[in-house]
Structures are given as structure tokens and as C-alpha cells.
Amino acid sequence: MVDAVDSKILKLLDALSLSGYEDGYARTEFSRGAAYHHRRIEMLGVSGARALDAGCGVGNWSLALSQFFDEVHALELSETRLSIVSEISKQIVPNIKPVVGNVEKLDFPDGHFDAVFCIGVIFLVNVEQALAEFRRVLKPNGKLYVTYNAAGWWRYLMEVRGKAEPNCVTFGGDAFIDRAYRLLQSADRDAILAAPNRKKSWRAMLEGLFASRPVDLDQARLWLRDDTALGKELIRSVDVVLAAGNVKQKQELAVVLRDFRDGKALQRPSGRARLIDPSDMQMLMEQAGFSDIRTDLEGTLGRGSQDPEPIYTAAQGVCETLARRI
Ligand SMILES: C[S@@+](CC[C@H](N)C(=O)[O-])C[C@H]1O[C@@H](n2cnc3c(N)ncnc32)[C@H](O)[C@@H]1O
């Protein structure tokens, strides 16, 4: 049955003739096959009447969810991606309802869903707002499942996947800049900054140097000390951005480092992708009104001995969290 679904999906994609990028994206997402997606949802042990697939992409998870719920609402910003979901709904599984929408502001009544799945999306949006919306649209005791990228993900995007997919370099760079901003917000200046940068006279001199031209990331790298774990991580990361990042990313990262050096309030750079450590997700979910929160590496919760290993390693750090709405 699942093999039949896979061949129907391929036929459907052939018939849609999407643009190169969107076609490639869709084929990649479906390439793990219906059986893989089905088992992953089965492992979570969640089923019921109505589910929301929040940020459903091309509907690969919606398709699996349709076997565990009477009705699956597949919500997505991109109309192009949703056009694939509409075809899946027409040709393969009628209990999927495609809907254009934004996970930060859901157009559903309170207490509407038995479960919300948000797979590979929450780090792209305002996390607090999305969690508040998921809680609102869930029934009491409803389940929330999210997957998200943690600390090592940006490096994996820039250094590994970026070799074949240039977009990944940009996403990885944005995610790192956001991470650098968050780490530096609470970091100890004296522990991170190289000695001359901690002295006022040097600061004044450098101030003059940078007043009339963009901050240079090559220079900013020299401000960092390499004898703490955070300093080492920052230097290694700056080197990756120097080697693979774009001009805007180099400038944004340099500005964050300059403001840190100068003891100024840091402005969050415009890159929106955010890396969320599992402990932060736990805290954000508790604050949003969830309990029974379980977190692991993506593809691990409920995994049996016959199931495949998680796709991403702990270093790459894609995590999953399953929780219950209070
Ligand atoms: C990495 S893809 C994941 C898609 C799918 N959930 C999966 O795992 O295959 C992220 C998707 O989230 C969508 N997205 C981004 N921001 C969104 C938002 N605010 N509301 C709804 N969808 C959003 C993007 O268009 C994209 O299709």
C-alpha cells in the first residue's frame, strides 16, 4: 500500500511540472518514502479526530498523519507547496484539508485540534507566538509535537549540506548569527574579549577606526579570546562565516561583535532562523502552558529496536519534543 502511495506521488509531481527548485525540494521531502513517515508518526503514539500539520511544506507528513486522524488540516505559507498538498488531497487521501496560513496567527477556533504537529518550522518563526497559538487551538490534553534545529545545525548547513545546496549556506549563516547574538547577550565580556579590547583607550581608538566604514569581520575575529569554550566556538564560527557567508552576514556578525566589545545593548540581526536548545524548548513550552514534555534527538521517541537510527547526529542536533496541553 505504501509503495503504491510513493509511485502515485511521483506521478503527481511529474504531472505538476513545478519550477526546478520547488520540484527538487518536493522530491527530496518525499524521498524517505511513505513507510518511513508512517512509522515515525506511529512511534509517537498520537491519534484522534483532528490534527493540524503546521507549516506542512509539500504534505509529506500530512500524508502520514491522514492515517492516524479522521481529518488533517495542512497549513502552509507557500501556495506553491500547498498546490501539491491539494493534489494529494484530490488524488490520494481526501481527509487532508489544505489551508494557506501563518503558524504565528492561526485562523482556527480555540480547542479545535486533538494534536498539532510542527515539523521543521518553529525555528523560522516567532517561537513564543507560535507556541501560544498551538496551545490556544489545542483541546485540553491535546498533544503538541515539534522538531527543531539545535546548536550544531548551522555548521552542518554551512559546511556539509551547503556544498551541494547553496541556500543552506545562507540559512546556516543566518542561524549562526542569531545564535552568536543570543550567546553574547549573556556572555561575560572579560572572558571573551582579547585584552586590548577590554581597555578604554583601545576602545576609543577602534571606535575611530570603525566610525566611517563597515566593520570588518576579519578584524572582529581578533577581538576574541580562544581560551574559553565560548570564545573557541565563536572563533571557529566566525571562520566559517568568513569562508562561506555572504556580505550581509559578515557585516551583521561584525556589528554584533562590535557592540559586544563596546558593551552596548545588542540588536538582534535580521536573520530569522533560530537554533533552539532542548532545554530552552522545555522552558518555552512550560511557559506556554504545556506539561509532560519529552525531548530527544529527532526520530528517537518511541523508537523500537527494528527502527532506523535517527537521521541527524547529536552534533547536528535536530531535536523533537512531544508535550501535552494543560
Ligand atoms: C523546512 S520546511 C518543513 C516542511 C514540512 N513540515 C516538512 O517537515 O517536510 C519549512 C516550511 O515552513 C513554511 N513556513 C515558514 N514560515 C511559516 C509560517 N509563518 N507559517 C506557515 N508556514 C511557514 C515554509 O514555507 C516551509 O514550507
The ligand as an SDF file (V2000), in Angstrom:
LIG
                    3D

 27 29  0  0  0  0  0  0  0  0999 V2000
   11.8040   23.1710    6.3410 C   0  0  0  0  0  0  0  0  0  0  0  0
   10.1730   23.2620    5.7010 S   0  0  0  0  0  0  0  0  0  0  0  0
    9.3670   21.9290    6.5600 C   0  0  0  0  0  0  0  0  0  0  0  0
    8.1230   21.4530    5.8610 C   0  0  0  0  0  0  0  0  0  0  0  0
    7.4610   20.1840    6.4380 C   0  0  0  0  0  0  0  0  0  0  0  0
    6.8920   20.4220    7.7480 N   0  0  0  0  0  0  0  0  0  0  0  0
    8.4420   19.0440    6.4780 C   0  0  0  0  0  0  0  0  0  0  0  0
    8.9460   18.7280    7.5600 O   0  0  0  0  0  0  0  0  0  0  0  0
    8.7190   18.4680    5.4310 O   0  0  0  0  0  0  0  0  0  0  0  0
    9.5120   24.7050    6.4620 C   0  0  0  0  0  0  0  0  0  0  0  0
    8.1760   25.1100    5.8950 C   0  0  0  0  0  0  0  0  0  0  0  0
    7.5810   26.0660    6.7680 O   0  0  0  0  0  0  0  0  0  0  0  0
    6.8980   27.0140    5.9790 C   0  0  0  0  0  0  0  0  0  0  0  0
    6.7390   28.2210    6.8000 N   0  0  0  0  0  0  0  0  0  0  0  0
    7.6900   29.1060    7.1660 C   0  0  0  0  0  0  0  0  0  0  0  0
    7.1680   30.0640    7.9560 N   0  0  0  0  0  0  0  0  0  0  0  0
    5.8570   29.7760    8.0980 C   0  0  0  0  0  0  0  0  0  0  0  0
    4.7810   30.3990    8.7930 C   0  0  0  0  0  0  0  0  0  0  0  0
    4.9630   31.5150    9.4810 N   0  0  0  0  0  0  0  0  0  0  0  0
    3.5550   29.8280    8.7140 N   0  0  0  0  0  0  0  0  0  0  0  0
    3.3530   28.7070    7.9900 C   0  0  0  0  0  0  0  0  0  0  0  0
    4.3400   28.0700    7.3120 N   0  0  0  0  0  0  0  0  0  0  0  0
    5.5670   28.6040    7.3700 C   0  0  0  0  0  0  0  0  0  0  0  0
    7.7910   27.1940    4.7590 C   0  0  0  0  0  0  0  0  0  0  0  0
    7.0690   27.7130    3.6720 O   0  0  0  0  0  0  0  0  0  0  0  0
    8.2680   25.7740    4.5320 C   0  0  0  0  0  0  0  0  0  0  0  0
    7.4570   25.0640    3.6320 O   0  0  0  0  0  0  0  0  0  0  0  0
  1  2  1  0
  2  3  1  0
  2 10  1  0
  3  4  1  0
  4  5  1  0
  5  6  1  0
  5  7  1  0
  7  8  2  0
  7  9  1  0
 10 11  1  0
 11 12  1  0
 11 26  1  0
 12 13  1  0
 13 14  1  0
 13 24  1  0
 14 15  1  0
 14 23  1  0
 15 16  2  0
 16 17  1  0
 17 18  1  0
 17 23  2  0
 18 19  1  0
 18 20  2  0
 20 21  1  0
 21 22  2  0
 22 23  1  0
 24 25  1  0
 24 26  1  0
 26 27  1  0
M  CHG  2   2   1   9  -1
M  END
$$$$
